[in-house]
Amino acid sequence: MRFCSLVCLLVLMLAQAPAGLAQPSDSTQTTRPKIGLVLGGGGALGLSHVGIIQRLEEEGIRPDIVVGTSIGAVVGATYTSGYSGAELSVLVDDLDWENMFADASHRSRLNFRRKQDDVDFPIRLKIGIGKDGLKLPRGAIEGQKLYFELTRLINTRNPGARFSNLDRPFKAIATDLENKETVILSEGDLTRAVFASMAVPGILPPVQIGDHLLVDGGLANNLPISIARQMGADIIIAVDLSRPPKLAADINNVFDVVGQLAAFITLQQAEIELEGLTEIDILIKPDLTGFSPIDFEKGNELVLVGRQAVDAVLPQLQNLARAIKTAPVAGITTIATTPFIVAIELDNQTSTSDELIWANLHIEDNAPLDQQQLAKDITDLYGYDLFSRVDYRLIEQEDGTHLQLSLQEQAAGDGFLRFGFAMQSNFENEGAFNAQVSYTRRNLNRLGAEWRSVLRIGNDPGLSTEWYQPLTARQDWFVSAGLDAIRTNFALFDDTNTSVGELRFDNLSIQAALGKTVGRIGEFRVGIEHSWTRIERSIGFVGFPKQSEKSTDMFAGFRLDTFDSLSFPATGWRGEIKFDASLTGDFNTFEDKTLSFQLSHAMPFAGGTLIPNVEAGLALDLEAGGIGSQSLGGFLELSGLAPFSRLGNHKAFGSLVWYRPVTDTTGLISWPLYLGFSLEAGNVFERLEDIRFSNMTKAGSVFIAAPTPIGPVYLATGITEHGDTSVYLFVGQTF
């Protein structure tokens, strides 16, 4: 009888002398008690679950039932999919946790046009505009990389990622966002259920499953002991990751405040659940002193903490192992199989055409699943910045395994606002700032046409609009047409670096271009532009006559961008070469030809990053005189001089910039600070023959900088060889 068996088992477990432990005979042990493993939530703290599972296996205990909340659901799902404790430990060590929680694609995988968007609009927030008003993201990140890794890991041992394929019963706990009720997930898509269980509100978006909009299960039941009982567990092994609330003196920032509120919510329900434990149940509480829920990079340490936590209950576990007659299972692994894909399907839930998606898929059907190629295809599609998530499912059909690729719409939709900001000030005689907002409408036809308008305020106010039309499904060939109206103010300086006046340039232009992207690294573009320009004095220059002119220009150029980061690159190249020429009135010859060139290369050097940079601007057939179209001056452009304080027909400039982080740049949340310096040489010239190194001004700077949500911010001081000095506050891109 089951009750008598449990009583006998309790007596055996409470015995203090294991050597004298009597074993029940086969005739009295009518049923084996079911062991339920309950894995609580706690972010990175839950990596200690892995160490606990390792020790359970080493003691010969294999739970019959597993229930998990949040990170407990992640560990529980992978464990019941067939991973051993030892294999889970290897995964903890191998996974790039910091990258998994960084939503944006690595810049090397971004579509080239999207790279340039980030140059102009470094604030990554998108605000959608639709019929129902403004659309804001439902989480700080979409969880693309995290979801993909979960899918990959689970499908490796559980093709199809279904609850029904698990080697024992498992349930994940989530919270209904509408009414805060506990939702028990035990069927259907395992990856989706696990992601719902760990969808921390405000960090990850809610997950729709059936009629429920779900978030992190810790809000409803962070230690689901009662659920394991309902599943038939006779003996519970519960792992509680909760910690007491912090003292007021230890609450120092917004993360501490949020963590304190979360602790209040989870502790209340956990205390109720803990009251359901009996004398034969086992409670494991790892010592998590010094760790936080975001310490994923300390995974190996947390696994060790989990192993050590078992020591406190080791006699109970050993008695349990003897009572249920099991042997150690450490080292036992399941063999991963590679599914054979007979067909590939699309579940396209967006307005993006299927043509673009198919054009970027290189995974093959009627072949074994190539995980590396699939990962590359998904990363490339996500790099178009058209989708909130690109993931996949393996579906068993009568004819074999189908690979279904699922694509979801971004929260902002196809019409959205983005923002940019740039500023430079030397706290004295010159400074500049510009803020801009763009409205972009995408997917206006089957090839993915875009219409974008930009409003700019500040020193260079303006309005522009562009129609960008891809010509192929892969969007490698394109045409564009645009209209720009901009006012630029140029301050002029004398030889003592003192401002003597300011001129205003009003320019209206229309342009059209044909272009070809080169993979994700560059873009060729040729085109024609017609412009009308008016020049008049703004400050000083009394008697300066108003001037008006119009011109038609042809241009051709190539842009390159392989920087791994826009703010503080560690590797890669970035540059541009462009040729412009004005057409004469009869449109049969060229005049006013100019050639510009810029190239930067980031490379590791001396524990930091070194960026050599060269720039040149040449007016190929201009005579000396006039205002000139080339400028220098300001931070990293002859530091020590006022911004744009030197104007001329030609420019030659070179610099070496070195910086290194002086604070920790690892971890999910880090606030890196950089120190650096620059060595610079260059000048502007009226005549080509004047360009010599001896005629160049030498300068340098030292700076402290940090990445921020509006772009990199620098505080710097610069000096030239002639003693000109400036202190700068600079916000924006520098390379």
Secondary structure, 3 states (H helix, E strand, C coil): CHHHHHHHHHHHHHCCCHHHCCCCCCCCCCCCCCEEEEECCCHHHHHHHHHHHHHHHHCCCCCCEEEEECHHHHHHHHHHCCCCHHHHHHHHHHCCHHHHCCCCCCHHHCCHHHHHHHHHCCEEEEEEEECCEEECCCECCCCHHHHHHHHHHHHHHCCCCEHHHCCCCEEEEEEECCCCCEEEECCCEHHHHHHHHCCCCECCCCEEECCEEEEEHHHCCCCCHHHHHHCCCCEEEEECCCCCCCCHHHCCCHHHHHHHHHHHHHHHHHHHHHCCCCCCCEEECCCCCCCCCCCHHHHHHHHHHHHHHHHHHHHHHHHHHHHCCCCCCCCCCCCCCCCEEEEEEEEEECCCCHHHHHHCCCCCCCEECCHHHHHHHHHHHHCCCCEEEEEEEEEEECCEEEEEEEEEECCCCCEEEEEEEEEEECCCCCEEEEEEEEEEECCCCCCCCEEEEEEEEECCCEEEEEEEEECCCCCCEEEEEEEEEEEEEEEEECCCCCEEEEEEEEEEEEEEEEEEEECCCEEEEEEEEEEEEEEEEEECCCCCCCEEEEEEEEEEEEEEECCCCCCCCCCEEEEEEEEEEEECCCCCCEEEEEEEEEEEEEEEECCEEEEEEEEEEEECCCCCCCCCCEEECCCCCCCCCCCCCEEECEEEEEEEEEEEECCCCCCCCCCCCEEEEEEEEEEEECCHHHCCHHHCEEEEEEEEEECCCCCCEEEEEEEECCCCEEEEEEECCCC
